[in-house]
């Protein structure tokens, strides 16, 4: 079996060491603000270049996080245009389930029975089993849904948090366009519905700042999203494993539509950039691989945007820290 070691990047994110006078503090704040504006322009240039090269119709919202200031918008392209969310709305489903856990109406170790009649093919792994009857935890289902985008896990989530309840949670947290679509034939089943790049970005920004869930729920959610066993064809493709572990992300694919949203973290473990991309194409139907032009654009933007924000040294100081996941040197085969 393969094992991965988890290494703490830092116990907390702190604002720098020396105590500054009021004049120095103001000057530092102005300098940081200017750096954010310059960095945002560089990010926008990358977006313009790569989306034009890819073709298709794009929506995007990319923001920079710095200190405790409001996010600086680097890209805003039709960000409030409502589009097919595909699997990106699994973020909203997970939010609904984890919020229910925060209310003590559900628990990560509650069990769900995996039966043959609930299996969906396509993305994920449960359908590969061919034999069923497993008693699996809610935690297991959430990891399957967020890390490998398992489709069956959506139905399993619906058994413990129906679509109507998920939509109520999304509305209560201020999301107006992000919704799953209940199946009228079965109140526990849903289609993945719609979202916008603005709301997908907002969800991840507020999650990274610890504003949507408890500390435990937030940590669980983000640590799964940045797992090294997840999706790597897009934003994280041209990165080392350590760099990949600094990006918490979720993608979505439906027909020729390709979506991806994520949070880029600094080396100190603080969120620095939040991105959300959606794109629709008239060709490349059925191409769910790395050669889809939108996915190629995601990969190019990922490498360049990661390097830009890393060099700028910008990051939020009012947010949740993360851990970095690394491959064990011995592959985990020996102790």
MOSUL-V753783 format. One record per run of one state. SS is the DSSP state (h for helix, s for strand, l for the rest). FROM is the first residue (numbers start at 1). TO is the last residue. Records with the same first field share a line. If there is no record, write none. Layout:
SS=FROM-TO ; FROM-TO
//
This chain:
l=1-3 ; 9-21 ; 55-56 ; 65-66 ; 68-71 ; 78-82 ; 85-85 ; 103-110 ; 114-115 ; 119-125 ; 129-134 ; 148-151 ; 161-162 ; 173-178 ; 184-185 ; 196-196 ; 209-214 ; 226-240 ; 245-246 ; 255-256 ; 266-270 ; 281-292 ; 313-315 ; 317-322 ; 328-335
s=4-8 ; 57-64 ; 67-67 ; 72-77 ; 83-84 ; 111-113 ; 135-137 ; 179-183 ; 186-195 ; 247-254 ; 257-265 ; 271-280 ; 316-316 ; 323-327
h=22-54 ; 86-102 ; 116-118 ; 126-128 ; 138-147 ; 152-160 ; 163-172 ; 197-208 ; 215-225 ; 241-244 ; 293-312
//
